[in-house]
């Protein structure tokens, strides 16, 4: 209780007019007068910098009107030592009236922001006008008036009977320089006396204002250069004609202070410059002495005043620019709608951590819910879900907004498995009440461990998204690193393969092989097989690179290249192979192109190839449903005159159902049934049933993987029309096809 009472008493003592506001001016006034630079010249005395006025304004900045009694008493005590009590009262009244008028104007203009910290760019013009310009000007006019009228003796002050002298100009500039440069130093000093904790706050602000890229070496370099120039100006006594010891060296201070203004912030710059001014005037003998002409002295004073305004303005601009940059950087790392850190922030955080566990939350049902209840539901759901998960996160972890209906979490890798189970449990218990309805969409959770640098984050998130789809079905968190292979290596290998594919397309590094398919009626044709030559010169089979081609949407580029090369081959070998028929495999996504038939028709006409010479093979998939673009393309190609074959029949889901919907010319039985036809009665009957259905649909049957004569004989008995496999023909380069075909034709 006593401690609280003492604390309350000190607070009252530090704010009431009879406490600190009364005592501080009595202490600071004589000290300020002592350190004010006053120069005695033959024509009279002049002030180079007048510190008491800056101290009095700072008292008002801290204590407001409560500072006036203490300031008045301090002024009266100072003047009563030099002039009569009546004249001291007049001089004190003049100061108090001038300060009251200026402070009233400042308070009316600044309103509630009158006590804002120095360096605020918006408040700088108001403060400079009322406290830096208007107050010194008003004080000059009032004091000069009473001296001219003889109310105050000329000998007691620094003003003469004639107001239009260079002495008056120098004194006026000293008032301006003091209020502009030293007022804030007094303000910080008084604030620290009033509340010692303000020193810690001020030091924190000073460090925050320094640019992030500033190093200790840069600070030491700047300080050393500044110390060297100050030493030359204040301590070295050389010949007056030496340029280094003249006032010309003062101009070297400006670039150094501008360096500080743009790099070190307003607080450090203004404090450094204020102390430099005081030091210069305290050791002024080197560039200001009794023989200095008044005009030259006025020029020096005006230069320092202009330097001060320029330096402080540039420092304030630099501060404002850095704040804007920081604000925009934060905005660039935060989603403006959801209010969560975005993908760029996730990338930055992953780069700064030695190891992280990246979690992916997929919420596909948000699509339907947002279409039903509006976009605001999606926004609110993500915000609330992030808040629901944050109690499980450590301070350095966070939830990140991803485009669409997904979120990401970054966890520290230590004990992440236990925490992921806790997160999964918390996700299952989360529900959002919207318009009185409880909504609980399913959330898929996948995760993996990553180390910097994470150079392929977008691709990695794509892999996590696919694994989160699996989690939606399993109801459990799914680890992307199943099998022990680091996920970053998988993504890296996949991207490397993508670059190989793109390079092969650009450099024409694909190779076409042809495998003869024997027609039991003598109508043989060849299937085109694709190989890719990688950067090491090795030929890669389709199962190595085609999954990457499909995943990254390059299906049409590959299919178009194969079609173009195949039709070009037929055109170039028209005389040696006049009745050649070649079969090409197309991706299911290519088949769904709306104008595929028209594009193939253009290619056929470009190379003068008859449509019947081209057989298009498509893999059985759900894209061959009745009303899909795939089925429409098949009908258009058949109408064009091309033959269409359904590849790998029997492996897809609901194969017979799709067979009812699709009108094709040929049906290729998957090799997994053909390979075991002699040993598996089930495979035998499956092939038999496929042949029966194909005959009902008036489709030719092709059997793949015919690897022995016995298998070929068994297939012939079942009514298969075409045989393909190593027992029939080995794949060979397409370029070697004409001689072989000629030999066969001639035989």
C-alpha positions in Angstrom: 0.0 0.0 0.0 2.8 2.4 0.9 4.6 1.6 -2.4 1.5 2.3 -4.4 1.0 5.6 -2.5 4.6 6.6 -3.2 4.2 5.7 -6.8 1.0 7.7 -7.1 2.7 10.7 -5.3 5.6 10.7 -7.7 3.2 10.6 -10.7 1.4 13.6 -9.3 4.7 15.4 -8.5 5.9 14.8 -12.1 2.8 16.3 -13.7 1.5 19.1 -11.4 2.8 22.6 -11.9 4.4 22.8 -8.4 6.5 19.6 -9.0 8.8 18.8 -11.9 7.4 21.5 -14.2 8.5 24.1 -11.5 11.9 22.6 -10.6 13.3 21.6 -14.0 13.4 25.1 -15.5 15.3 26.4 -12.5 17.9 23.7 -13.1 18.0 23.7 -16.9 17.8 27.5 -17.4 21.3 28.3 -16.1 22.8 25.2 -17.8 21.2 26.2 -21.1 22.5 29.8 -20.8 26.0 28.5 -20.0 26.2 26.3 -23.1 24.6 28.9 -25.4 27.3 30.1 -27.8 27.7 33.9 -27.4 30.3 35.7 -29.4 31.7 39.1 -28.3 32.5 41.3 -31.3 33.6 44.9 -31.5 30.1 46.0 -32.7 28.4 44.1 -29.9 27.6 40.6 -28.8 25.7 38.0 -30.8 24.4 34.6 -30.1 25.3 31.8 -32.4 22.8 29.4 -30.8 20.4 30.3 -28.0 19.5 27.2 -26.0 17.0 28.6 -23.3 14.3 29.1 -25.8 14.5 25.5 -27.0 14.4 24.3 -23.4 11.3 26.4 -22.7 9.5 25.0 -25.8 10.4 21.5 -24.8 8.9 22.1 -21.3 5.6 23.0 -23.0 5.8 19.9 -25.2 6.1 17.7 -22.1 4.0 19.5 -19.5 1.7 21.6 -21.6 0.4 24.8 -19.8 1.7 23.4 -16.4 5.2 24.4 -17.6 4.6 28.2 -17.7 4.9 29.0 -14.0 8.3 27.2 -13.7 9.5 28.8 -17.0 8.4 32.3 -15.7 10.1 31.9 -12.4 13.3 30.6 -14.1 13.3 33.6 -16.5 12.8 36.1 -13.7 15.6 34.6 -11.6 17.9 34.8 -14.7 17.2 38.4 -15.7 17.0 39.9 -12.2 20.8 39.3 -12.0 21.5 41.7 -14.9 18.7 44.3 -14.9 16.3 45.9 -12.4 13.3 43.9 -11.1 10.8 45.9 -13.1 12.7 45.3 -16.3 13.3 41.7 -15.5 9.5 41.4 -15.0 8.9 43.0 -18.4 11.4 40.7 -20.2 9.8 37.7 -18.5 6.3 38.8 -19.5 7.4 39.2 -23.1 8.8 35.6 -23.2 5.6 34.2 -21.5 3.3 36.2 -23.9 5.2 35.1 -27.0 5.3 31.5 -25.9 1.6 31.5 -24.9 0.6 32.9 -28.3 2.7 30.3 -30.2 1.6 27.4 -28.1 -2.1 28.3 -28.5 -1.7 28.4 -32.2 0.2 25.1 -32.2 -2.4 23.4 -30.0 -5.3 24.7 -32.2 -3.6 23.5 -35.3 -2.2 20.1 -34.0 -5.3 19.4 -31.9 -5.1 15.9 -30.3 -1.7 15.1 -31.9 0.1 18.0 -30.3 2.3 15.6 -28.3 3.2 13.3 -31.2 6.8 12.1 -31.3 9.4 13.9 -33.3 10.0 12.6 -36.8 6.3 12.2 -37.7 6.2 13.5 -41.2 2.6 14.7 -41.0 3.3 16.8 -37.9 6.6 18.3 -39.0 5.2 21.3 -41.0 2.9 22.3 -38.1 5.6 22.0 -35.5 8.2 23.8 -37.7 5.9 26.7 -38.4 4.5 27.4 -34.9 7.5 26.4 -32.7 10.4 26.6 -35.1 9.5 29.7 -37.1 6.6 31.7 -35.6 7.9 31.6 -32.0 11.4 32.8 -32.7 10.1 35.5 -35.1 7.6 36.7 -32.5 10.2 36.8 -29.8 12.5 38.7 -32.0 9.9 41.3 -32.9 8.8 41.7 -29.2 12.3 42.0 -27.8 13.5 44.2 -30.6 10.5 46.5 -30.1 11.0 47.0 -26.4 14.8 47.7 -26.9 14.1 50.1 -29.7 11.5 51.9 -27.5 14.0 52.1 -24.6 11.9 49.9 -22.3 14.9 47.5 -21.8 18.5 48.7 -21.9 20.5 47.9 -25.0 23.5 46.9 -22.9 21.5 44.2 -21.1 20.7 42.2 -24.2 21.9 41.4 -27.6 19.6 43.7 -29.6 20.5 47.2 -30.6 18.5 50.3 -31.2 18.7 49.7 -35.0 16.7 46.6 -35.9 18.0 46.3 -39.4 21.6 45.1 -38.7 23.5 41.9 -39.4 23.7 41.4 -35.7 20.0 41.2 -35.5 20.0 38.7 -38.4 22.5 36.5 -36.7 20.6 36.6 -33.4 17.4 35.7 -35.3 19.1 32.8 -37.0 20.4 31.6 -33.6 16.8 31.5 -32.3 15.7 29.6 -35.4 18.5 27.1 -35.2 18.0 26.5 -31.5 14.2 25.8 -31.8 14.6 23.6 -34.9 17.5 21.5 -33.8 17.8 21.5 -30.0 14.1 21.5 -29.0 13.7 17.8 -29.5 16.9 17.0 -27.5 15.5 18.9 -24.5 12.2 17.1 -25.0 13.8 13.7 -24.8 15.9 14.7 -21.8 12.9 16.0 -19.9 10.8 13.0 -20.8 13.5 10.7 -19.4 13.7 12.7 -16.2 9.9 12.5 -15.9 9.8 8.8 -16.7 13.1 6.9 -16.8 11.5 4.1 -18.7 11.2 6.4 -21.7 15.0 5.9 -22.3 14.3 2.3 -23.0 11.4 3.2 -25.3 13.6 5.8 -27.1 16.4 3.3 -27.6 14.0 0.8 -29.1 12.6 3.4 -31.5 16.2 4.4 -32.5 17.1 0.8 -33.3 13.9 0.2 -35.3 14.4 3.2 -37.4 17.8 2.1 -38.6 17.5 0.4 -42.0 17.7 -3.4 -41.9 20.6 -3.6 -44.2 22.8 -1.3 -42.1 25.8 -3.2 -40.6 28.0 -2.4 -37.7 30.9 -1.8 -40.1 28.9 0.9 -41.8 28.1 2.6 -38.5 31.7 2.6 -37.5 32.8 4.0 -40.8 30.3 6.9 -40.6 31.3 7.6 -37.0 35.0 7.6 -37.8 34.6 10.0 -40.7 32.4 12.3 -38.6 34.9 12.3 -35.8 37.7 13.1 -38.2 35.9 16.2 -39.6 35.0 17.4 -36.1 38.5 17.0 -35.0 39.8 19.1 -37.9 37.2 21.8 -37.2 37.6 22.0 -33.5 41.1 20.9 -32.4 43.7 21.3 -35.2 45.3 24.7 -35.2 47.0 25.2 -38.5 47.5 28.2 -40.8 44.2 30.1 -41.5 44.8 29.7 -45.2 44.7 25.9 -44.8 41.5 24.8 -46.4 40.9 21.9 -44.0 40.8 24.3 -41.0 38.4 26.8 -42.6 34.7 27.0 -42.5 34.7 25.3 -45.9 35.1 22.0 -44.1 31.7 22.6 -42.6 30.2 21.7 -46.0 31.6 18.2 -45.7 29.3 17.6 -42.8 26.2 17.8 -45.1 26.9 14.6 -47.2 27.8 12.7 -44.0 24.6 13.7 -42.3 22.5 13.0 -45.4 24.1 9.5 -45.4 22.9 9.2 -41.8 19.4 10.6 -42.7 18.8 8.0 -45.4 20.2 5.0 -43.5 20.1 5.5 -39.7 16.7 7.0 -39.1 15.4 10.3 -37.8 16.2 9.8 -34.1 19.9 9.0 -34.5 20.3 11.6 -37.2 18.7 14.5 -35.3 20.4 13.6 -32.0 23.8 13.4 -33.7 23.4 16.6 -35.6 22.2 18.5 -32.5 25.1 17.4 -30.5 27.5 18.2 -33.4 26.1 21.8 -33.5 26.7 22.2 -29.7 30.2 20.8 -30.0 31.0 23.0 -33.0 29.9 26.2 -31.2 31.7 25.2 -27.9 34.9 24.8 -29.9 34.3 27.5 -32.4 37.7 29.2 -32.3 39.0 27.4 -35.5 36.4 28.8 -37.9 34.7 31.6 -35.9 36.8 34.2 -34.0 37.0 37.9 -33.2 38.2 38.8 -36.7 35.4 37.1 -38.5 33.3 39.5 -40.3 29.6 39.8 -39.4 28.5 39.1 -43.0 30.6 35.9 -43.1 29.3 34.9 -39.7 25.7 35.3 -40.9 26.5 33.1 -43.9 27.9 30.4 -41.7 24.8 30.6 -39.4 22.4 30.5 -42.4 24.3 27.5 -43.9 23.9 25.6 -40.7 20.2 26.4 -40.4 19.7 25.2 -44.0 21.7 22.1 -43.3 19.5 21.4 -40.3 16.3 21.8 -42.2 17.6 19.6 -45.1 19.0 16.9 -42.8 15.8 16.7 -40.6 13.5 16.6 -43.6 15.5 13.9 -45.4 15.6 11.9 -42.2 11.8 12.2 -41.8 11.4 11.2 -45.5 13.7 8.2 -45.0 11.7 7.1 -41.9 8.5 7.4 -43.7 9.8 5.5 -46.7 11.0 2.7 -44.6 7.7 2.5 -42.7 5.8 2.4 -46.1 8.1 -0.4 -47.3 7.6 -2.4 -44.1 3.9 -1.9 -44.4 3.8 -3.0 -48.0 6.1 -6.0 -47.2 3.7 -7.0 -44.4 0.7 -6.5 -46.8 2.5 -8.6 -49.4 2.8 -11.5 -46.9 -0.8 -11.3 -45.8 -4.0 -12.2 -47.6 -6.1 -9.0 -47.7 -9.4 -10.8 -47.5 -8.8 -13.8 -45.2 -6.2 -11.9 -43.0 -3.9 -14.9 -42.8 -0.3 -15.2 -44.0 -0.2 -16.1 -47.7 1.9 -18.4 -49.9 4.7 -15.9 -50.1 4.9 -15.8 -46.3 5.0 -19.6 -46.2 7.9 -19.6 -48.6 9.8 -17.1 -46.6 9.2 -19.0 -43.3 10.3 -22.3 -44.8 13.5 -20.7 -46.0 14.4 -19.5 -42.5 13.9 -22.7 -40.6 16.3 -25.6 -40.5 13.5 -28.1 -40.8 9.7 -27.8 -40.9 6.7 -30.1 -41.2 4.4 -28.8 -43.9 0.7 -29.7 -43.5 -1.9 -29.3 -46.2 -5.7 -28.9 -45.4 -8.0 -29.6 -48.3 -11.7 -28.6 -47.9 -13.4 -29.3 -51.3 -16.9 -29.1 -49.8 -16.3 -25.4 -49.3 -16.9 -24.9 -53.0 -20.5 -26.2 -52.8 -21.1 -24.4 -49.5 -19.8 -21.0 -50.8 -22.0 -21.4 -53.9 -25.0 -22.0 -51.6 -24.4 -19.5 -48.8 -22.1 -17.0 -50.5 -18.4 -16.2 -50.6 -18.5 -14.8 -47.1 -19.0 -18.2 -45.7 -15.7 -19.4 -47.2 -13.9 -16.4 -45.7 -15.4 -16.8 -42.3 -14.8 -20.6 -42.3 -11.1 -20.2 -43.0 -10.7 -17.5 -40.4 -12.5 -19.5 -37.7 -10.7 -22.7 -38.6 -7.3 -21.0 -38.3 -8.4 -19.6 -34.9 -9.6 -23.1 -33.9 -6.1 -24.6 -34.7 -3.9 -21.9 -33.2 -4.1 -23.2 -29.6 -2.2 -26.2 -30.8 0.5 -24.2 -32.5 3.7 -22.8 -31.0 4.5 -19.0 -31.3 6.7 -19.5 -34.3 4.2 -21.6 -36.2 1.2 -20.4 -38.2 -1.7 -21.1 -40.5 -1.4 -19.9 -44.1 -4.0 -19.0 -46.7 -3.8 -20.9 -50.0 -5.8 -20.1 -53.1 -9.1 -21.9 -53.5 -10.4 -24.0 -50.7 -7.1 -25.0 -49.0 -5.0 -24.0 -46.0 -1.5 -24.8 -45.0 0.2 -25.2 -41.6 3.9 -25.0 -40.8 5.0 -26.9 -37.8 8.4 -27.4 -36.1 9.5 -30.9 -36.9 10.1 -32.0 -33.2 7.3 -34.3 -32.1 5.3 -33.4 -35.2 3.7 -36.9 -35.5 1.9 -36.6 -32.1 0.8 -33.0 -32.9 -0.5 -34.0 -36.3 -2.8 -36.5 -34.7 -4.0 -33.8 -32.3 -4.6 -31.5 -35.2 -6.5 -34.2 -37.1 -8.7 -34.8 -34.0 -9.3 -31.1 -33.6 -10.3 -30.8 -37.3 -12.9 -33.5 -36.9 -14.4 -31.7 -33.9 -14.7 -28.3 -35.7 -18.0 -27.0 -37.0 -19.1 -23.6 -38.1 -22.6 -22.3 -37.3 -23.9 -20.3 -40.2 -27.4 -18.8 -40.2 -28.2 -21.2 -37.3 -27.1 -24.2 -39.2 -24.1 -26.3 -38.1 -21.7 -26.9 -41.0 -19.0 -29.5 -40.8 -17.3 -30.1 -44.1 -14.8 -32.9 -44.4 -11.1 -31.9 -44.2 -8.3 -33.9 -45.8 -4.9 -33.6 -44.1 -1.6 -34.5 -45.6 1.9 -33.6 -44.5 5.6 -34.0 -45.2 8.9 -32.8 -43.8 11.0 -30.3 -45.7 14.4 -28.6 -45.4 15.5 -25.4 -47.0 15.9 -24.5 -49.7 12.4 -25.4 -50.8 12.8 -24.5 -54.5 9.7 -26.1 -55.8 7.0 -25.1 -53.2 4.1 -24.8 -55.7 4.8 -28.3 -57.1 5.2 -29.7 -53.6 1.8 -28.2 -52.6 0.3 -29.9 -55.6 1.6 -33.3 -54.4 0.2 -32.6 -50.9 -3.1 -31.7 -52.4 -3.3 -35.0 -54.2 -2.4 -36.8 -51.0 -5.0 -34.8 -49.1 -7.6 -36.2 -51.5 -6.6 -39.6 -50.3 -7.0 -38.5 -46.7 -10.6 -37.4 -47.4 -11.3 -41.1 -48.3 -9.3 -42.7 -45.5 -10.2 -40.3 -42.8 -6.6 -40.3 -41.6 -3.6 -37.9 -42.0 -1.6 -39.1 -45.0 2.2 -38.8 -45.1 3.5 -37.8 -48.5 6.9 -39.4 -47.7 5.6 -43.0 -47.7 8.4 -45.4 -48.8 11.1 -43.3 -47.2 11.9 -41.2 -50.2 12.2 -37.5 -49.4 9.4 -35.6 -50.9 11.6 -32.8 -52.1 13.7 -35.3 -54.1 10.5 -36.7 -55.7 9.4 -33.2 -56.7 12.9 -32.4 -57.9 13.1 -35.6 -60.0 9.7 -34.8 -61.4 10.7 -31.3 -62.4 14.0 -32.6 -63.9 12.0 -35.0 -66.0 9.7 -32.2 -67.1 12.7 -30.2 -68.2 13.9 -33.3 -70.1 10.6 -33.6 -71.9 10.6 -29.9 -72.8 14.2 -30.1 -74.1 13.3 -33.2 -76.1 10.4 -31.3 -77.7 12.6 -28.2 -78.5 15.5 -30.3 -79.8 13.5 -33.0 -81.5 14.9 -35.7 -79.3 11.9 -38.0 -79.4 12.3 -41.3 -81.3 9.5 -43.2 -83.1 9.5 -47.0 -83.2 7.1 -49.2 -85.2 5.8 -52.6 -84.3 4.0 -54.7 -86.8 0.5 -55.9 -85.9 -0.4 -59.1 -87.9 -3.8 -59.2 -89.5 -5.1 -62.7 -89.8 -6.6 -61.7 -93.2 -3.3 -60.2 -94.4 -4.2 -56.6 -93.5 -1.2 -55.8 -91.4 -0.5 -52.4 -89.9 2.1 -50.9 -87.6 1.7 -49.3 -84.2 3.9 -46.2 -83.5 5.7 -46.4 -80.2 7.3 -43.4 -78.6 10.7 -43.2 -76.9 12.6 -40.2 -75.5 16.4 -39.6 -75.6 17.4 -37.8 -72.4 20.4 -35.5 -71.9 22.6 -38.6 -71.2 21.7 -40.1 -74.6 19.6 -42.9 -73.1 16.3 -44.0 -74.5 13.5 -43.8 -72.0 10.3 -45.8 -72.3 6.9 -44.0 -72.2 6.1 -45.2 -68.6 9.0 -43.1 -67.4 8.1 -39.7 -68.8 4.4 -39.9 -69.9 3.0 -39.5 -66.3 4.9 -36.3 -66.0 3.6 -35.2 -69.4 0.1 -35.9 -68.4 0.4 -34.2 -64.9 1.9 -31.0 -66.3 -0.6 -30.7 -69.2 1.8 -31.4 -72.1 -0.3 -34.1 -73.6 -1.4 -32.3 -76.7 2.2 -31.1 -77.4 3.4 -34.7 -77.4 0.5 -36.1 -79.4 0.7 -33.3 -82.0 4.4 -34.1 -82.4 3.7 -37.8 -82.9 0.9 -37.1 -85.3 3.0 -34.7 -87.3 6.0 -37.0 -87.6 3.8 -40.0 -88.4 1.9 -38.3 -91.2 5.2 -36.8 -92.5 6.6 -40.3 -92.7 3.7 -41.6 -94.7 4.0 -38.6 -97.1 7.8 -39.1 -97.5 7.4 -42.9 -98.2 4.3 -42.8 -100.4 6.0 -44.7 -103.2 7.6 -47.5 -101.1 4.6 -47.8 -98.8 1.5 -46.9 -100.8 -0.9 -48.7 -98.5 0.8 -48.1 -95.2 -1.5 -47.9 -92.1 0.0 -46.6 -88.9 -1.6 -46.5 -85.5 -0.9 -43.7 -83.0 -1.8 -43.5 -79.3 -3.5 -40.3 -78.0 -4.0 -39.2 -74.4 -7.6 -39.2 -73.2 -7.2 -35.5 -72.5 -6.2 -34.9 -76.1 -9.3 -36.8 -77.2 -11.4 -34.2 -75.2 -10.2 -31.3 -77.3 -13.3 -29.8 -78.9 -11.7 -29.3 -82.3 -9.5 -32.4 -82.3 -11.1 -33.9 -85.4 -10.7 -30.6 -87.3 -7.1 -30.3 -86.3 -6.3 -33.9 -87.5 -8.2 -33.2 -90.7 -5.9 -30.2 -91.4 -2.8 -32.4 -90.8 -4.1 -35.1 -93.1 -4.7 -32.6 -95.9 -1.3 -30.9 -95.3 0.5 -34.2 -95.9 -2.0 -35.6 -98.5 -2.7 -38.7 -96.3 -5.9 -40.6 -96.6 -7.9 -40.9 -93.4 -8.0 -44.7 -93.6 -4.2 -44.8 -93.2 -4.4 -43.4 -89.7 -5.6 -45.5 -86.8 -6.2 -43.6 -83.5 -5.8 -45.6 -80.3 -7.3 -44.2 -77.1 -7.0 -45.7 -73.6 -10.2 -46.8 -72.0 -11.2 -44.2 -69.4 -14.3 -42.4 -67.9 -13.8 -39.7 -70.6 -15.4 -42.1 -73.1 -18.9 -41.7 -71.5 -21.8 -41.1 -73.8 -22.0 -37.3 -73.6 -18.3 -36.5 -73.1 -16.1 -34.6 -75.6 -14.0 -37.8 -75.9 -16.9 -39.8 -77.3 -17.8 -36.9 -79.6 -14.2 -36.8 -81.0 -14.4 -40.5 -81.6 -17.5 -40.1 -83.7 -16.1 -37.2 -85.6 -12.9 -39.0 -86.4 -14.8 -42.1 -87.6 -16.9 -39.8 -89.7 -13.7 -38.3 -91.1 -12.6 -41.8 -92.2 -10.0 -42.6 -89.5 -10.2 -45.9 -87.6 -10.5 -45.7 -83.8 -9.2 -48.4 -81.4 -9.9 -48.8 -77.7 -6.6 -49.6 -76.0 -6.1 -51.8 -72.9 -9.7 -52.9 -72.8 -10.7 -54.8 -69.6 -8.5 -52.9 -67.1 -10.9 -49.9 -66.5 -13.8 -49.7 -64.3 -17.2 -50.6 -65.9 -15.5 -51.6 -69.2 -18.5 -53.3 -70.7 -20.7 -50.4 -69.7 -18.5 -48.0 -71.6 -18.3 -50.4 -74.5 -22.1 -50.0 -74.9 -21.7 -46.3 -75.1 -18.7 -46.0 -77.4 -18.8 -46.6 -81.2 -15.3 -47.7 -82.2 -13.7 -49.8 -84.9 -11.2 -51.9 -83.0 -10.8 -53.3 -79.5 -7.4 -54.1 -78.0 -7.4 -56.7 -75.3 -5.1 -55.8 -72.4 -2.0 -57.9 -72.3 -2.6 -58.9 -68.6 -5.3 -61.3 -69.9 -3.4 -62.5 -73.0 -0.2 -63.3 -71.1 -1.9 -66.0 -69.0 -4.5 -67.4 -71.5 -2.8 -70.8 -71.5 -2.7 -71.2 -67.8 -5.7 -69.3 -66.5 -9.2 -70.5 -67.5 -10.6 -67.2 -66.1 -8.5 -65.1 -68.5 -9.4 -67.5 -71.3 -13.1 -67.0 -70.8 -12.7 -63.2 -70.3 -11.0 -63.0 -73.7 -13.7 -65.2 -75.2 -16.4 -63.0 -73.8 -14.7 -59.8 -75.1 -14.5 -61.4 -78.6 -18.2 -62.2 -78.5 -19.2 -58.6 -77.4 -16.8 -57.1 -80.0 -18.5 -59.2 -82.8 -21.9 -58.0 -81.7 -20.6 -54.4 -81.9 -18.9 -55.2 -85.3 -15.5 -54.4 -83.9 -12.2 -55.9 -84.8 -10.3 -57.5 -81.9 -6.5 -57.0 -81.3 -4.6 -59.0 -78.8 -1.5 -57.5 -77.2 1.5 -59.3 -75.6 1.5 -62.3 -78.0 4.8 -63.8 -76.9 4.6 -67.3 -78.2 3.2 -69.3 -81.0 1.0 -71.3 -78.7 -0.7 -68.1 -77.4 -1.1 -67.0 -81.0 -2.8 -70.3 -81.9 -5.2 -70.0 -79.0 -6.2 -66.5 -79.9 -6.8 -67.5 -83.5 -9.2 -70.1 -82.3 -11.1 -67.5 -80.3 -11.6 -65.3 -83.4 -9.1 -62.6 -82.6 -8.5 -60.5 -85.8 -5.0 -59.0 -85.1 -2.0 -60.2 -83.1 0.7 -58.0 -81.6 3.7 -59.0 -79.5 7.3 -60.1 -79.6 6.2 -63.4 -81.2 4.9 -61.5 -84.2 7.4 -58.6 -84.5 9.9 -56.7 -82.5 9.7 -52.9 -82.4 12.1 -51.3 -84.9 12.9 -47.7 -85.7 10.4 -46.1 -88.0 13.1 -45.1 -90.4 13.9 -48.8 -91.0 10.3 -49.7 -91.9 10.4 -49.1 -95.7 13.1 -51.7 -96.5 11.5 -54.3 -94.3 8.1 -53.5 -95.8 9.5 -53.7 -99.3 11.1 -57.0 -98.6 7.8 -58.3 -97.3 5.8 -56.9 -100.2 8.2 -58.3 -102.8 8.1 -61.7 -101.1 
